[in-house]
Amino acid sequence: MRLCLPLLLLAVATLCRATSVIPPSFPELVSEADAIYRGRVTDLQARRATAPDGTAIIKTYVTVAIDRTLKGAERREIVLEFLGGTIGDESMVVTGTPKFNLGGAEYAFVQRNGVQFCPLVAMGHGRYRVLRDPATARDHLARDNGVPLTDLAEIAVPLNTLPAPVRAASASSAVARALTPAAFEASIVSEVQRPTVRARVN
């Protein structure tokens, strides 16, 4: 059985803050995060849960072993709680929620974990992947859709702006220009040290 829930219905369960995602700027992304971690996914589990209104739901719990804390409380690991997942032949699908793989190296901009249906700032805009170019063995940053992040300004671009084939082609040509983890972290640390910007109004 496959259950698809639009974001509007999720709001009824008081699990999301808005019915649409407005891409944040880089300063907003950093400011709105309760914590920012770099880590590696060590466990993925889908389990049944109950929403505040008593509705039966499925949640996916993503365990991340933390290598570096760039903002927020220091910790060794964090378990991120996402609404949706698959148990046997039953699925709850939440469009736009990031999908993780065991062993994946990630930057997570965490916001209201365990409270909102996606514990990341602006859903997929709050997750960045560390990928390695097999040709050069160079690590680089990629957005949730797999497209390399070549400039911080691209964070404010919607993830679905281009068709999938175009995204794939642009990803191939942008790998060499993509930000390195060190450059990304330096930008985050610099932004964390700036005066706090006012949160966006959605």
NUNUKOL-52767 format. One line per 8 residues: number of its first residue (from 1); their letters; for each residue x negated, y, z of C-alpha. Coordinates in Angstrom, 3 decimals. Layout:
NUM) A) X/Y/Z | ...
***
This chain:
1) MRLCLPLL) 0.000/0.000/0.000 | -1.383/3.415/-0.952 | -0.192/6.542/0.845 | -0.992/9.958/-0.621 | -0.451/12.986/1.607 | -0.654/16.506/0.190 | -2.318/19.087/2.387 | 1.034/20.775/3.008
9) LLAVATLC) 2.342/17.710/4.842 | -0.798/17.537/6.920 | -0.028/20.984/8.252 | 3.229/19.627/9.688 | 1.171/17.368/11.913 | -0.837/20.442/13.015 | -3.994/18.845/11.712 | -5.068/21.450/9.203
17) RATSVIPP) -5.525/25.176/9.372 | -4.382/25.971/5.855 | -2.672/24.428/2.837 | -5.487/25.366/0.467 | -9.244/25.640/0.681 | -10.910/28.994/0.081 | -14.613/28.469/-0.674 | -16.740/30.317/1.888
25) SFPELVSE) -19.749/32.461/1.173 | -23.011/31.220/2.662 | -22.809/33.661/5.619 | -19.208/32.578/6.282 | -20.166/28.911/6.068 | -22.849/29.340/8.700 | -20.782/31.650/10.919 | -17.679/29.432/10.958
33) ADAIYRGR) -19.566/26.240/11.822 | -19.502/25.217/15.469 | -22.661/23.226/14.777 | -24.928/22.482/11.816 | -26.792/19.184/11.636 | -29.057/17.321/9.283 | -28.775/13.578/9.709 | -28.168/10.180/8.197
41) VTDLQARR) -24.924/8.191/8.081 | -25.308/5.062/10.205 | -21.734/3.793/10.484 | -18.340/4.115/8.768 | -15.167/2.789/10.370 | -11.500/3.206/9.482 | -9.141/2.727/12.403 | -5.471/3.239/13.134
49) ATAPDGTA) -4.554/6.241/15.240 | -1.534/8.285/16.279 | -0.927/11.914/15.308 | 0.216/14.421/17.963 | 3.820/14.014/16.757 | 3.645/10.224/17.158 | 3.165/9.421/13.457 | 0.989/6.401/12.699
57) IIKTYVTV) -2.093/7.460/10.740 | -5.488/6.161/9.659 | -8.720/7.907/10.591 | -12.222/7.331/9.293 | -15.032/7.752/11.814 | -18.389/8.713/10.308 | -21.368/8.294/12.627 | -24.333/10.511/11.816
65) AIDRTLKG) -27.726/10.046/13.485 | -29.045/13.590/13.845 | -32.550/14.429/12.682 | -32.329/18.180/13.151 | -29.984/20.647/14.858 | -29.817/23.995/13.082 | -26.952/25.464/15.108 | -25.037/24.339/18.175
73) AERREIVL) -25.693/21.780/20.881 | -28.614/19.398/20.512 | -27.548/15.764/20.293 | -28.794/12.429/18.996 | -25.684/11.564/17.005 | -22.202/12.756/16.220 | -19.068/10.857/15.211 | -17.043/12.901/12.731
81) EFLGGTIG) -13.301/12.168/12.622 | -11.578/12.418/9.222 | -7.894/11.874/8.550 | -7.445/9.122/5.963 | -9.088/5.847/5.072 | -8.402/2.249/4.118 | -7.576/-0.714/6.319 | -6.900/-3.899/4.355
89) DESMVVTG) -4.439/-3.061/1.593 | -3.210/0.105/3.306 | -4.716/3.472/2.418 | -4.119/7.039/3.532 | -5.608/9.426/0.964 | -6.413/13.046/1.752 | -7.433/14.839/-1.433 | -10.620/16.870/-1.112
97) TPKFNLGG) -12.024/15.069/1.925 | -15.700/14.144/1.474 | -16.577/10.477/1.025 | -19.724/9.214/2.720 | -22.056/6.269/2.131 | -24.103/4.353/4.677 | -27.645/5.659/4.743 | -26.744/8.932/3.064
105) AEYAFVQR) -28.769/11.962/4.169 | -26.437/14.869/4.901 | -26.126/18.435/6.119 | -22.866/18.809/8.023 | -21.346/22.186/8.902 | -19.117/20.928/11.698 | -15.936/22.710/12.731 | -13.348/21.569/15.308
113) NGVQFCPL) -14.299/17.907/15.172 | -11.448/15.745/16.442 | -8.984/18.631/16.203 | -8.528/19.417/12.523 | -7.970/16.771/9.838 | -11.397/17.403/8.260 | -14.135/18.318/10.770 | -16.137/20.383/8.277
121) VAMGHGRY) -15.940/24.049/7.303 | -13.697/24.307/4.217 | -13.700/20.525/3.712 | -16.216/19.552/1.002 | -17.815/22.985/1.151 | -19.145/22.038/4.591 | -21.074/18.972/3.398 | -24.378/18.988/1.457
129) RVLRDPAT) -26.235/15.892/0.341 | -29.983/15.311/0.264 | -30.796/13.463/-2.949 | -34.097/12.311/-4.427 | -35.045/12.738/-8.060 | -36.388/9.289/-9.067 | -38.559/10.854/-11.764 | -40.434/13.212/-9.443
137) ARDHLARD) -39.671/11.830/-5.936 | -38.593/15.372/-5.031 | -35.772/15.780/-2.509 | -33.132/18.364/-3.364 | -29.753/19.632/-2.192 | -26.494/18.704/-3.893 | -22.948/19.821/-3.209 | -20.173/17.405/-2.251
145) NGVPLTDL) -19.382/16.881/-5.961 | -22.955/15.815/-6.682 | -23.985/18.988/-8.538 | -27.410/20.283/-7.415 | -27.351/23.467/-5.348 | -29.685/25.881/-7.136 | -28.617/29.095/-5.416 | -26.821/29.903/-2.146
153) AEIAVPLN) -24.275/31.949/-4.109 | -22.977/28.688/-5.631 | -21.542/27.736/-2.236 | -18.666/30.162/-2.903 | -17.808/28.466/-6.219 | -14.882/25.980/-6.078 | -16.022/22.369/-6.220 | -13.609/21.481/-9.026
161) TLPAPVRA) -14.306/24.465/-11.284 | -15.741/22.325/-14.105 | -14.493/19.027/-15.579 | -16.364/15.955/-14.329 | -18.357/15.387/-17.581 | -19.518/19.011/-17.558 | -20.455/18.778/-13.884 | -22.495/15.651/-14.618
169) ASASSAVA) -24.326/17.343/-17.478 | -25.043/20.458/-15.447 | -26.277/18.291/-12.574 | -28.787/16.584/-14.826 | -30.263/19.864/-16.031 | -30.279/21.535/-12.597 | -32.151/18.953/-10.525 | -35.551/20.578/-11.064
177) RALTPAAF) -34.176/23.967/-9.966 | -32.242/22.714/-6.952 | -33.044/23.965/-3.457 | -35.260/21.769/-1.328 | -34.160/20.762/2.178 | -36.887/22.993/3.630 | -35.651/26.049/1.708 | -32.036/25.323/2.657
185) EASIVSEV) -32.908/24.963/6.330 | -34.959/28.157/6.345 | -31.960/30.042/4.928 | -29.650/28.545/7.549 | -31.970/29.432/10.431 | -32.320/32.979/9.119 | -28.551/33.337/8.829 | -27.922/31.910/12.307
193) QRPTVRAR) -30.170/34.626/13.713 | -28.201/37.418/12.034 | -25.356/39.230/13.842 | -22.138/37.207/13.616 | -19.893/38.029/10.656 | -16.142/38.156/11.060 | -14.420/34.874/10.220 | -12.369/34.719/7.063
201) VN) -8.608/35.086/7.131 | -6.945/32.373/5.028
***
